[in-house]
């Protein structure tokens, strides 16, 4: 399986605020490593950043569910 990546982007016009979420699959021998990385940027980040919810628990549940399905 070749290296695979999917990127979602969203934000405000003129780059005032931007969010980028990247999902990556990387072969590691006979296994595959999955990573999820999220980055926020832009001049309005200081104002908006505090209102962005902590998605750690939701992301963890997503990854656990993905692992269960992949191994089934």
Number of C-alpha atoms within 10 A of each C-alpha: 7 7 9 11 13 10 12 10 12 12 14 11 8 8 13 12 19 18 16 14 14 14 14 15 16 15 13 8 7 5 8 14 10 15 12 15 10 12 10 16 15 15 11 13 16 11 9 12 12 9 9 9 7 9 8 9 9 10 12 12 11 12 15 12 11 13 12 10 9 9 6 6
